[in-house]
Amino acid sequence: MERQNAWDKYDETERGEVFAFAEEYRKFISSCKTERECVTACVELLEKAGYRNLKEVINNDETLKDGDKVYSVNMNKALVAFNIGKEPLSNGMNILGAHIDSPRLDIKQNPLYEETGLALLDTHYYGGIKKYQWVATPLALHGVVALKDGTKVDVVIGEDPSDTVVGISDLLIHLASAQLEKKGNKVVEGEDLDILIGSMPVPREKCDSDDTQDSKDNDKSPVKSNILAILKEKYGIGEEDFLSAELEAVPAGPARDYGIDRSMIIGYGHDDRVCAYPSLAALINCKETERTSVCILVDKEEIGSVGATGMQSRFFENMVAEVMDRCGEYSELKLRRALAGSYMLSSDVSAAYDPNYANVFDKKNAAYFGKGMVFNKYTGSRGKSGSNDASAEFVGKLRKIMDDANVYFQTAELGKVDAGGGGTIAYILANLDMNVIDSGIAVQNMHAPYEVISKADLYETLKGYEAFLLNA
């Protein structure tokens, strides 16, 4: 069953729409490199489109009705948005769910040290990465520092073209004979991913004029002291404030057009913001629907969807209950009916076929650039372990929706049987008895610092998500 290339169906006008939406998305992932930054940007988009904060609706004791649009934010790292439909919520919802966290390096709580005249930050990698890919590449620092007085300081170092970047050193090839004998997962070890951030001592004139404890510290660790002085001057933070900081090291610089024909985008964090952005855009575009439409953007998927901001938390269920209450139809039984009667696309990326690594793919059941959005009936590993396996009936329903809307789509597995595997948030929502399937966009270099996607697939996925919200 050969799938057609989506580029072949576009006329000049449609091709312009493909590139225009891709440019919107490119700017989004260039500026949103953490889950907090994604939530902030998404809230701005929602409020611009007329969505109201659900907390405000509840505090004002207001009701919700058909056509109303609300959102709720969870700890600044996850959100859910609703378009209230004409049907009662207890009939079920059409849900798009994606995650906005990506593999990265987190800065430890006690990270800063000086060694042989170099100042470094100790890190702990987040999610599944090939650690050797993160050395000898420019990195930026993004995050937030929470101070004891309750204020928060946003930190971004390394994104402005005039700003400095940081990075992790690599071992020169001339001395790497022993290193190159190691297995790939041992070439660079987790505790070796320390980030070089400075090499200049605190100015001598400052040391000479200061006879305090700080001056004695300057003598012991002059480069570290200079870094702390810079952080104090620019951000008002001290070394103790690292204890209550969430700082992430990510690849520096914007996403870029990729390929001589500009048909692709290379950038950090396609997994899974390349599904999150069109999910939110589709919700905003679908202003009136029969069933209530929902977009969920969650954190912590890369480490098992755990914690208060992950999909395994009760945040989504709680917000559905709050919306039902504002609509005047809440009961525990109706909440359970609403969840069980829902359809969901677990919007997550799939592995794009790569001719350089053809041996790990089953070509008949692989995702290809340019052939549209991808449906994974099941993920998991080995004998479908850890998988949500969508029902044949649900897949049949989606086929009709996509064909009726002239959306190009393909089906795929995550590589050959026993070659590896992976999972998404799909099984968590399936535990609530709703119909769920994984669907999203094919990605090359998944979990590398720089991933690649097709602009045609991005556009087809947007159109597919819109068709799903309107017609499921």
N, C-alpha and C positions, 0 to 999 in steps of 0.2 A: 504494500500500500504506500506508494510514493506520494508524499505531500508536496504541494506546490510552493514555490518561493513567493513570499508576499510582495517582494519588490516588483514582480511582474504585473501585478494587478493595479498599481498606482499610476494615475495620470499625473501631469505636472502639478496640479493643484493639491492632490493628495500627498504627493511626495513632499511638497512644501509643508503640509501639516505634520508629516512624520518628523521632518527636521526641526520644525518649530517646537513640538512637544519635547523632542530629545534635548533641545537647548534649554528649555525650562528645567528639565530633570538634571542636566549637567550642572547647572548653576546650583540646584538644590543640594546635590551630593558634594559639591565643592565647598559649600559653607556649612554643611551639617555633617559633622564627623563623629559626633557622640549622640547617644540617645537623648540627652538633655537638649542639645542643639536641635535635634529633629523635632522634639515635642514643641519647643518654642516656635520654630518655623511653621509647623503644622497648625498650631493654634492661631497664628497670624493669618494663615490662609483660610481657616474656618471662620474666624470672626469677620474677615473681609467679605466672606460669602454669606454672612447673616446668621451664623450659628451662635447660640447663646450658651454660656456656662451653666451646666445643670445645677451646680451649687447655688447659683444666683436664683434660679427658678424655684429651688426648694426653699431657700431662705425667705423668698417673697411669697411663699405659699401659693404659687401660680399653678395652673393646670396646663397640660399639653394636649394638642389635638392634631388631627391630620394636617400635614404640611409644615409643622413646626420642626425646627432643627436645633439640636443641642449637642454639647460635648462635655466630657469630663476628663480630668487629668489625674493620674496616679503618681504622686511623689515626683513629679517633673520628669518622669522617665517612661511613661506609658500613657496612652489615651484611648478613649473610645468615643465615636461620634455616631449620632442617630439622625436619620431622616424618618419622621413619623409617617407611616403609610395609612392608607384608607382602611385596611383590614385591622381587626383587633390584634394586638401583639400576641395574644394567646394562640393565634393561628400559626405563629412562627415568623422568623425574620430571614432576610437574605444577607449574609454576613461575608465580608472580606476581612481576613486576618493576616497580618504580616508582622515581622519583627524589625526593630530599628537598632538593635545592637549588632556589632560586627567584631570579628577577631582583632585583637590589639595587644598592646603592652600597658598594663596598669602600673602606676608608680606606687611602690610600697609605702606604708605609713611612716616608717623611719628610713628614708631612702638616701639622704644626702651624705656623701663622705668624700674624703680627699685621699688620693693614693699617688705617691711620687709626683706631686705637683699637678695632678689632674683632679678635677671635681666631677663626680659621677652620681647618677641616680640609679638606685636599685629598683628592678622591676619584677613583676609577676605576670606572665603572659595569660591572656584571657581567650578562651575558645581554642579550637583546634587549628594550630598553625604548624608550618614547617619552619622551625626556628631559624634555620640558616638563611631564609629569605629576608630576614629583618635586619641584617647587618649591612654596613656600607651603603646605606640609603638615607636620604634626608628625612628626618622625622620632625613633626610638630608636637607641641604639648597643648592639649585642650582639657578643660575641666572647670571645677569649682572648688573653692576653699571656703569652708564654713568656719567663721570666727566665733569666739566664745560669747561675744555680745549679741549673737543671733544674726549678724549680717553675713552676706555671702559675697565672695569676690570671684568674678568670672576671669578665667585665664585662657588666653590664646597666644601662643608663641610659635612663630614659624610659618604663618600663612601669608601675611603681607609680603609682596615681593621685596620690599626694603628691609624686612625683618630677618633676624638670624634664624637658623635651623640647628637642630641637634642630631645626634646619631650614635650608632653602635659600631665600634671598630671591628674589622675582620683581620684574620691572620694572613700575612703576606704569603704568596704562593711559594716563595723561596724557602720558607721554614715550615711548610704545611705537609710534609711527607707523612708524618704520623697522623695528622688530622684526617688526611684523605683516605686513610685505611679504615676509618670508622664508618659505622652504619649512618644512614642519613639522619636518623633521629638523635644521633649522638655527635654529629659534626659540630654543632653549637648547642650547648646545654642551657637549660632554663636559667640557671644561676649566672650564666655568662652574658646575659642580655642587659648589661648595665650601660646606661646612656651617658656619653661624654657631653658635659654641658659647660666646661670652662677650663682654662689653664693659666689665667692671669691672677697674680696675687693682689690682695688689697693694696691700694697705693701706699707707698712708704711714708709719704707725708702725713697720711691719716694715722698710721701706726705711731709715728713719732709724737703726735700731738695728743694721743689718747693713752691714759695710764689706768684704764678701767679693766674689768674682767674681760670685756670684749677685746681689748688690746692684747691680752694674754692669749685669748683664743685665736686672734689674728696671727700671732707668732707661731702657734702650733699648726694651724690649718689655714694659711693665708689665702689660698685659692677658694676654698669653701666659704671663708668669711666674705670674700669679695662677691661671690654668688648671692649669699644671704643679704648683703648690703644692696645689691641690685634689685632683688625681689622685694625688699622692704621699701625701697624708693619707688618702684613702679607699681607694686600691688598692695603694699602695706601689710605684708605677711612675713612671719618669722618662722624659724625652724620648727617650733612646737606646733605650728598651724598645719604642718603636713599630717598630723594625727587625724585631723577632721577634713581631709581633702579627698576629692575624687579627681585625679589627674590621669589622663590617658595619653600615651604616645602613639601617634598615628602617622601614616605617610604624609609628608608635607606637599602642599601645592594643589592646584585645581585639577579636576577631571579634564580630560582632553579628548577631542575627536581623534579617532583611531582609524588607520587605513588611508591609503592615498585617495580613495573615493569618499572618505569621511562617513562611511556607513556604520561605524561602530563608535563606542565610547570606552575609553580606558580610565579607570579611577579606583579609588579606595572605597570600599563599603557597598558595592553593588549588592552583595549578600547582606541584608535583604532589602535595602532601601530602594532597589530597582523594582521591587514589588510593592513596597510601602507607598511610594509616591503615586503611582497610577491607581492604587487602591483608594487613596484619599481623593485624588482628582476625579475618579469615577463617581464617588459618593457625592462630591460637590456638584458634578455635572448633572446627576440624575435628581432633578428637583422634585418630581412627583412620582411616587411609586405606589402600587397596590399594597404590597407588603412593606413593613418597616425595613429600611436598609441600614446597615451598620458597617462601620469600619473600625477594626481593632488594630492598634499598633502597640506592640509589647516589647519588653526588655528581656534579657537573660536567656533567649533561645539558644544562644551559642554554648551555654553551660547547663542546659537541661531544663530551661523554662522555670527555674526555681525562684524562690524569694517573693517578696511582696509585690514586685513589679513584673514578674514573669507570668506566663499564661496559666501556671498552676495555682496562682493566687485566686481569691474569690472576687477580685475587683470587677471583672466583667459581669458575673452573675449578680453582684450587688447593684451595679449600675442599671442592668436590665430591670431589676426589681424596683429601683427608684423611678425609672421612666414609666413602668407600668403603674406605679402608684400615682404619679402625676397625671396619667391618662385615666385614672379612676377605675382600673381593672386589676389591681394587684390582689393576688392571694398566692400562697405557696404552690397550690395545685396549678393555677394558671401560669405561674412562672415556669414550673416544670414542663407544662404543655408548650409554652413559648419556645423553650430551649429544644425540646424534642422535635418540634415541628419546623425547625429551622434548616436552611440549606447554607453550607459554608464552603467557600474556596479558601483553603489554607495557602495563602499567597507566599510561596517561597521559591527560591531559584532551583534550577536543575542543571546538571552537568552537560555542557555543550560538547558535541563530538569534536575531537581534536585529532587531525591526521598525524600529528607528531607522537601521539600516544594511543594509536588505534587499537592496540592489543587489549586494552581494558574495557572497550565498548562492544556491545552487541549492535551492529550497524542497523539492524531492522528495528531495534527498540531503543534508539538513541535520539536525543534532541539535537537539532541542527540550527545554526544561525540562519535567519531569514525565513524560517518556516512557521513563524507565529508563536503564540503562547503555548506553553507545555502543560499537559495534564499527566500527573504521575498517579495512576490508580493506587499504587502502593509504593512505599519506600522501604525502610528497614535494611537489614543485612542478612546474609546467609539465607535461611528458609523464611524470609519475610519477618524476621524477629524484630519486634518493636515497631511494627508497621500499623498504620491505619489503612485498611483495604476497602476502598470505596465500593459500594454495591453496583452491580451491572445496571440496575434501573436508574440510579443517579447519573451514571456515565451516559446512558442513553438520553436522558433528559438534557444533559449539557450539550451533547452532540447536536441535538435539534436547535437549541438556543443559539449556538455558535453558527451553525449553517444558515439559519434564518437571518442572522445579522451579518452574514458574509464575513465572519471573523476567521482568519486562518489559524488553525491550531494543529498541534501534533501531540502524540503520546510517547512516553519514554520511561525507562527505568534508570536507576543510578548506576550505570555500568553493568558489566557482566556479572552473572551470578557468582558469588563467592569472591569477587574482586575487591569488595569493600562494602560500603553502604553508608546510610545516614538517616536522620529523622527530622521531623518538623514539629510544629505545634498541633498538627492535625489530630493525633490520637487523643489529645487532652480534651478537645471539643467533642470528639466522637464519644467520649465517656459520658457526655450529657445526652446521648441518644440521637444527636442530629446527624444528618447526612453531610459528610465532609470528604473533600478530595484535595490533594495537593495540586496547585496550579501556579505557574509563574513564568519565568524567563530563563532561557539557557545562558549560562555563564562559562566562559573560559577562565582558567587560573583561579578557580574558586578558593577562597581563604588566603590567597596570596596578597601581598600589600597592594598590588594593582590588578584588578579584575577587568574583564572585557565583556561587553554585551553588544547585541545588534539593535540599531535604532528601529528597524522594522518590527522586531519582536516586541520592543517596548511599546510601540504604537498599537500593534495588534492586541497586546495584553490590556491596554487601556480600553480599547473597544470591546474586548471580551468581558472585562469587568463591568462595564456599563450595561452590556446586554444581559449579563447575569442578574444584576440588581433590578433591572426593569422586568425581566421575564421569568425568573426562576419561581 
